[in-house]
Amino acid sequence: MASKAFYAVVAGVGAGTGRSVALRFAQSYPVVLLARKPESYQDIVSEIKQAGGEAFGFSTDTSDPSSVKSAFDSIKKELGDKKLAAAIYNVGAGFAVKPFLELTADDLEGSLGGSAKGLFNFAQATLPGLLESVGTAPHPPTLIITGATASVRGSARFATFAAGKFAARALGQSLAREFGPKGVHVAHVIVDGAIDIPRTKSYNVNEGKEDGKINSDAIADSYWHLHTQHRSSFTQELDLRPYVEKF
């Protein structure tokens, strides 16, 4: 049964993980979708509403503190006294796959801005609300961060992307240690593999084996599991990969 007293917010939505997470959390809460461009969230908002859920979308650049503040001011006006139950940071940025000597300072800034600075701004905007919900929310208030293979391993040609993802992972660890004892569950998810979305349909991944790409709905189920974990057994980091993925 959906809780009308609480809501969830997902930053970074599109055809893959963001959409699936929004749909999954919309089964239990009104959801707010944040993305830079309206076309990234408009169809998902409509899809949730058509399924009987409640959804709102706001254009937001998480790397810009003023944009984040404006978005959460709008959320407050739209949702009123609803409290925050879950916040998911799924923003992808800085995916510049180039030889190192061809990279620019802007490539590095883009990765750090979207991954680390964006998470910093989003966490500062959501953690006060999550803390306020401790003890009254249906599940432990939760901040979930989407990571990648590059969060733990810097590969050739992925220097700037790995720098941003490493930084976001480190920030998440610090937040987990500070806010976990206060009742807020902070979890980082390493998505170790290609996600099965329209953009990757032509990719030859894991020799084309069935389920060789990660199903985004399965990712969303894992995020929901993290959100509903009992506080006596919080998971700080979860790694997800297809059964045939090498690691």
C-alpha positions, 0 to 999 in steps of 0.5 A: 500500500502506498504511503501518502505521508512520505515521498521518494526522490530520484535524481538522474532519470532516463530509459534505464535505471532511473526509470525502473527505480522511479517505477518501483518506488512509485508503488509505495510513495509519490516520487519526484524525478530530477533531471537536467532536461524535461524530456528525460522525466516527462514520459516517466511521470506520465507512465507512473500517473497512468499506472495510478501513482503520483509523480512530479518532475523538475529540471535540475542540474545537480552540479549547481547548488542553486539549481538543487535548492530551487528544485527542493523549494519547488518540491516543498511547494508541491508536496507540502508536509510530505516527508522524505523516505528515500533519495536515490542519486543516479546521475551519470556524468563525465563518461569520456572514454579517451586516451589520457593525453587527449583528455581535457580539464573540462572532461575531469571537471564534468566527471567530478561535477556530476558524480562528486559535486552533484552528490554533495549538493543532493546529499546536503539537500536530502539528508535533513529531510531523511533525518527528520523521517527517522522513527516515523517512516515505514522503512529506515530513511535511505540515501542510495548512490549509483556507482559503476565498475569505475567506482572501484577500478580505474581502467585504461581510457576511463581516467576522468570517469573513474576519478568522479566515481571514486570520489562519489564512493568515498563521499558515500562511505563518509556519509554512511559512517556519519549518518548511519548511527543517526538512523539514515541508511546510506548505501552505494551500489556498484553496477558492474556491467552493461545495463540492458537499455535501448542504447546498448541493444547493439552492444556485444556484451558477454558473448551475447548470452541471455541475461548477459546485460543487467536488467534495470528492473532487477537493479530497482528491486535491489534498491528497494531491498536496500531501502527496506533493510532492517537497521540491524543489518544495513548494507553499505555497499552492494555490487550487481553484475550478470551471472556471466560477467567477469570480476 
